[in-house]
C-alpha cells in the first residue's frame, strides 16, 4: 500500500499520479488529513485492504506534501553506517548512535526548493525514514516492525558551519533551516518493498551519483533502532525517524564539496521512489 499527502488530504495511491481520496472513499470514517489516519492506523489498514472504488482522484507531484505532515517528533540518527562514521572521523557506535531532532518547521514534501543560508556549507544526507503507526513505549526488537506504519525517503540536509560551531555542536539547529527536511514522495508499507531490511538508497547532484548504499549496512537496523528509542522516548503515530545516512556526504570528501545555487539533488530508495530538491541563494529584499 502507498499512502500520499495530496494537498493535505490522505490519498491511497493506486497508479502513477492517481489514487483514492480516503475521506470520500471511506464515507468520512478516515481522513481527510494524514494525522487522523495514523491515529487509527490498524483500523485504516484493515479498511484499505478492501477499499471501494468511486472516489478516484488524479494528482501531480507538485501537489505532494510530506506523507506525515504533522509529526509530534522528528527523530534523527547519526553515524548509523560504518563507512559514514569513518568518513566523518568518528568511531562506529557500539550502543546507541547519536540522536538529535530536526524541528518540524523544516519539514516539507518531496520536491522542494531550498534556500542556502548566507555563508553556509550545505550538505546532503539521503536516509530511509520510518513513519510510526502505533504508540511505542519500551517495546522489544521483535515487536518493533508491528509499530511501523511504513517507510519513505528523507534528506537530512545539513548546514555544516552552524551545525559544528562551538563550544558544543548545534546539530538540531544546523539541520533545521526551512525545507531542510524533505520527506516523500509517499509512505510505502513494509510488505510492499523488495526487502524491508535491505533497500538500496542513494542520491545524485546534477546527475552525478554521490551516495549509493544499502540499508542492510545499518549498524542499528530499523527494528533495533525503534526498540532502543522506545526505551527512552515514547514514539507516537505519525512520528518520523530518520535512520541515518550512508557514506558519500560532501563534508567527508577531499576536497570537501557542498551544494550551491543552481544544483539539483535527486534522492531515491528502491521500491519507494524519488525526491528532487532545487537549491538557490538567499534573495536580497
C-alpha positions, 0 to 999 in steps of 0.5 A: 500500500502507498499512502500520499499527502495530496494537498493535505488530504490522505490519498491511497495511491493506486497508479502513477499520479492517481489514487483514492481520496480516503475521506470520500472513499471511506464515507468520512470514517478516515481522513481527510488529513494524514494525522487522523489516519495514523491515529487509527492506523490498524483500523485504516489498514484493515479498511484499505485492504478492501477499499471501494472504488468511486472516489478516484482522484488524479494528482501531480507531484507538485501537489505532494506534501510530506506523507506525515505532515504533522509529526509530534517528533522528528527523530534523527540518527547519526553515524548509523553506517560504518563507512559514514562514521569513518568518513566523518572521523568518528568511531562506529557506535557500539550502543546507541548512535547519536540522536538529535531532532530536526524541528518540524518547521523544516519539514516539507514534501518531496520536491522542494526548493531550498534556500542556502543560508548566507555563508553556509556549507550545505550538505546532503544526507539521503536516509530511509525514514520510518513513519510510526503507526502505533504508540511505542513505549519500551517495546522489544526488537521483535515487536518493533516492525508491528509499530511501523506504519511504513517507510519513505525517503528523507534528506537530512540536509545539513548546514555544516558551519552552524551545525559544528560551531562551538563550544558544543555542536548545534546539530538540531539547529544546523539541520533545521533551516526551512525545507531542510527536511524533505520527506516523500514522495509517499509512505510505502508499507513494509510488505510492499518493498523488495526487502524491508531490511535491505533497500538500496538508497542513494542520491545524485547532484546534477546527475552525478551519483554521490551516495549509493548504499544499502540499508542492510549496512545499518549498524542499528537496523530499523527494528533495533533502532525503534526498540532502543528509542522506545526505551527512552522516548515514547514514539507516537503515530505519525512520528518520523525517524530518520535512520541515518545516512550512508557514506558519500556526504560532501563534508567527508570528501577531499576536497570537501564539496557542498551544494550551491545555487543552481544544483539539483539533488535527486534522492531515491530508495528502491521500491519507494521512489524519488525526491528532487530538491532545487537549491538557490541563494538567499534573495536580497529584499 
